[in-house]
Amino acid sequence: MNGEAVFQVRIELKQMAKADLLKMVFSQKQKNCVIGGGCPFLLEYRHILFCVSEILGQGCQIEKLRLLSDKNGQSDEGISPKAVELVIGPCLPGLG
């Protein structure tokens, strides 16, 4: 698929309702991000992987977690569930 087609699909995803995007991503199996590890925000749509968090303007959640852990002097394995909630935010009711 060429770059123009990917760009058009990304525009289509940006125009979708936030709740619809989150339902789509949470109904799929978790996929591995290029940056590292599994990410609950990766959406495979039309055979292309998209980061729903970035489409929604929130930025990469894995990068935010790494910055937070570096700031606190922790390794990735030592990240508390509370830190994850602060970065990713609370779960939306009925969407997961």
C-alpha positions in Angstrom: 0.0 0.0 0.0 1.4 3.4 -0.9 1.9 6.4 1.4 -1.1 8.2 -0.1 -3.4 5.3 0.7 -2.1 5.1 4.3 -2.6 8.8 4.7 -6.3 8.5 3.4 -7.0 5.7 5.8 -5.5 7.7 8.7 -7.8 10.6 7.8 -10.8 8.2 7.8 -9.8 7.0 11.3 -9.4 10.6 12.6 -13.0 11.3 11.5 -14.4 8.4 13.5 -15.9 8.9 16.9 -13.5 8.4 19.8 -15.7 5.7 21.3 -15.9 3.8 18.0 -12.1 3.8 17.6 -11.6 2.6 21.2 -14.2 -0.2 20.7 -12.4 -1.3 17.6 -8.9 -1.4 19.2 -10.1 -3.1 22.4 -11.9 -5.8 20.4 -8.6 -6.9 18.8 -5.8 -8.9 20.2 -3.0 -6.8 21.7 -0.2 -6.2 19.2 3.5 -5.5 19.6 4.6 -1.9 19.0 7.7 -1.1 17.0 9.0 0.9 20.0 8.7 -2.1 22.3 6.4 -4.6 23.9 2.6 -5.0 23.6 0.5 -1.9 23.3 -3.3 -1.8 23.9 -3.6 1.1 21.5 -2.5 -0.5 18.3 -5.3 -1.0 15.8 -5.0 -3.1 12.6 -7.3 -1.4 10.1 -7.3 -2.4 6.4 -4.1 -4.4 7.0 -2.2 -1.4 8.4 -1.2 -0.8 12.1 -2.2 2.5 13.6 -1.7 3.9 17.0 -5.1 5.0 18.2 -3.6 7.1 21.0 -1.6 9.2 18.4 -4.7 9.5 16.1 -6.6 10.9 19.1 -3.7 13.4 19.7 -2.5 11.9 22.9 1.0 10.7 21.7 2.6 7.4 22.2 1.7 5.9 25.5 4.8 3.6 25.6 7.0 6.6 25.1 5.2 8.5 28.0 5.6 5.4 30.2 9.3 5.2 29.5 9.8 8.9 30.1 8.0 8.6 33.4 10.0 5.6 34.5 13.3 7.3 33.5 12.3 10.4 35.5 11.6 8.2 38.5 14.8 6.1 38.0 12.9 2.9 37.5 13.2 0.1 35.0 10.3 -0.8 32.7 9.6 -3.9 34.9 9.3 -1.7 38.1 6.5 0.5 36.8 3.6 0.5 39.2 0.0 0.1 38.0 -0.7 3.6 39.4 1.9 5.0 37.0 0.3 3.2 34.1 -3.1 4.7 35.0 -1.6 8.2 35.2 -0.1 7.9 31.7 -2.9 6.0 29.9 -5.8 7.3 32.0 -8.7 5.4 33.6 -10.5 2.8 31.6 -13.7 4.0 30.0 -16.8 2.2 31.2 -18.3 -0.3 28.8 -15.3 -0.2 26.4 -13.1 -2.8 27.8 
